[in-house]
Amino acid sequence: MHWHAYRYTGAQWPKDSEARNLQAAVPPNTISQWFRKPQSMRAGTFTDPAQTYAWLEKEVRGMPPTDVEGKLAYLRGCIDRDADAYAGYYANGQLVVRCALTCPRDGERCPAPPH
C-alpha cells in the first residue's frame, strides 16, 4: 500500500460542473476521482506513513486552519489506520484542500506507482 498526495488552494469550492470535469484542476466530487484529475495536482507518492504524515503536517502548517492541532491529530489518526487523510478548510480567505489517498483502490488505476 502507498499514498498519493494532492493539493489545491483556491478562492472557493468549485461549482459541481467543474468538480465533475476530470480535466479541471479543482477538487473532485468524490475521493477516488482525485486519481483522474490533472497530474499537476498530485504533490507526491509516499510508501512510508511517517513521510506521508510529514508532508501533510508541512502543508497544513503552511496554511493553518483555526484548529491546526486538532486537524493534524485527525490526519495522523487516518494515516495510522492506513486510511485516506483528507483536509478541506478555509485559511486566510482561501480554500485549502490537502489529502493523502490510499492506493491501490478498487476500480482505479494507480496514477504513479512508487519506484
N, C-alpha and C positions, 0 to 999 in steps of 0.2 A: 504494500500500500504506500501511497505518497499523496502529497497535497499540491494543488495548483493554486497559486496566489493571484488575486485580481485586485485592481484598484480603480476607483472612479471618484472624481471630485467635480462637482458642477453646481449650478445655481439652484436646481430643484429636482424633484423626482421627474423622470421623463414621462411624457404622455404615453398612454398604453400602446399606441401605434408605433412609437419609437422603440419602446421596450421590446415589442414583438419582432421588430426588424433586426434580423441577425447581423446585418451589415453596420448598424448604428452602434457607435461606441458609447453606449449608455447601459445601465444595469438592466438585465432582462427581467421578465415577469416570474420566471421560475429559476431555481438554483442551477439545475442541470444545463440550462441554456447558456450559462457563462462559458461553457466549453466551446460553444459555437460562435461566440462573439469575436470581434477582431482580435488578432494576436497582440496588437498594441496594448490591449487592456490587461494582458497577463503579465504579472510582475515577477514570476519565478515559479520554479518547481522544486519542492523540498521532499526529501525522503526521511529526514530526521525531525522528530517532533520538537526538539529544542530549537532548531533553526527555524522551523515554521512559526513557533511562538515568538521568537526573537524578531522575525520580520513583522509580524502583527503588532508587537509592542512598539517597535520603532515607528511604524506607520501611525498608530493610534496616538502615541505621544506627540507626534509631529503635528497633528491637528486634533487636539484632545476634545472629547465630549465633556459635558458637565461633570459626570461621574466617571472619570477616567479609570480609577482603581476598580470600580465595580465592573466596568466594561472589560477591562483586562482580565479580571478574575473569571468572568463568564467565558471569554475566549480561551483562557488557559484550560478551563474545565472541558471545553469542546475538544481541544487538541488532546488532552489527557484521555478522553474517551474514544479517540480515533474517529471523531465526527467532524462534520462541516463546522467551521468557525466563521460566523458572519456578523459584521457590524455595520449598521447603517444609521447615521445620525447627522445632525447639523452642528457645525462649528464655524465660528467667525462668518456667519451668513452663507456658508457653503454646505451643500450636501456632500457628505463623506461616506463612501462605501469601501470597506476593506474586507476581504474574505479569503479564506484558505479552504479549498474544497477537496474532499477525499476523491481518490481515483485508485482503482477503476470504479466505474459506475455502470449499473445496468442500463443498457440502451444508449450509451455514449462512448464515442471513440476518444481515447486519450489524446489530448491536444499536443502534448510534448512529453514523451516518455523520458524518465530520468536516465542519465548516462551512467 
